[in-house]
Amino acid sequence: MMNYFVYIKDILGIKTNLDNFSWVYGSVAPKVNESEFIKCKVKINLDVRKTADVFDKSLRLDELDRYNYFYAKKNHRKVYYDRNLIFNSKIRYSIEIIGNEINVIVNKSYLKYIKYRFMNLHSLDYILTDLVSGILLENGYATLHCSAVNIGERTLVIFAPPSSGKTLTAIKLCESINAKFISEDIAITDGLNIYSVPWTSTFRFYNHESESKVDRVVGFLNKNIPMFQLISIGEQKSINSYLADNSFVDVSRITDVIILGKGKPKVVESSDRFFENIINLNKYEFNYHRSPFMLVMNYFNSDFLIDKMYESEKNIISRLIKNSNCYRIYDENPLDYYTQIVEKIL
């Protein structure tokens, strides 16, 4: 049985025989019907199989070109990965790109044992995050490490270093002045509009009045003990567990870009070094420039150009800054960023 998930409305969806799939673009996406998946511009078909069924029976890896544990043909956007694990077991997958459709076949052992980035061995969710961020750039969309809200005719895109307050600021704006939620950790932009990526859940690290005692304890441990994040306890909740049904916007025209910083409280209206800072924050979060899979796909395919993707990202971010009001907000207390936005920007 195949399940369908849409992570960005009309833009990014997954069809899979898994019950769920957690990655940068969302960990709590609900199941949708096939018609919603079909409307997506970028589609992933993810099939988990037994090891013997991952590759076609007729495939001969020794007839392909090799790049470490990867195998491929020149100028054919399909890569095979095959590696011995332990006790004669293997980790194995194939990924093929046809236009904007990504076909993935992976064995159960890879999903079970490869959970994180370790040297050149990356989990499937990391591989697909890198690949999708690149494919989106080929289509004119840059993935941003930001939060975003809509307030009437204003749409704010908020950047900050990790764990500095962008998520908390967006949530507080939604709770305090009924701002419309767009994203809390990841969003997509073409340089003019912001597209919601609503199914991430880093906000669970922050306390909410509606949370149970268990939620608050788990949130505290996740936020303050990094290794605890490797343990899954309880069901992850989506943002609509905290906000009303009419509190969401799928796409909105950007008017303001904000970078948060720690320091004496003040608001500075300036775009100075915005481009460099946003590029830096994106490089910290996204790894398509140096991902082993992306480099291998680039090596074998003359039309799979990572440098061209990066140029697209830079052009989109330049357009974002050029067409927006730009502010830096400084405060010692992350809880007070939203107050300065309400009092001095809106």
Secondary structure by P-SEA (a helix, b strand, c coil): cbbbbbcccccbbbbccccccccccccccccccaaaaaaccbbbbbbbbccccccccccccccccccccccccccccbbbbbbbccccccccbbbbbcccbbbbbbcaaaaacccccccccccaaaaaaaaaaaaaaaacbbbbcccccccccbbbbbbbcccccaaaaaaaaaaaccccccccccccccccbbbbccccccccccccccccaaaaaaaaaaacccccccccccccccccccccccccccbbbbcbbbbbbbccccccccccaaaaaaaaaaaacccccccaaaaaaaaacccccaaaaaaaaaaaaaaaaaacbbbbbbcccccaaaaaaacccc
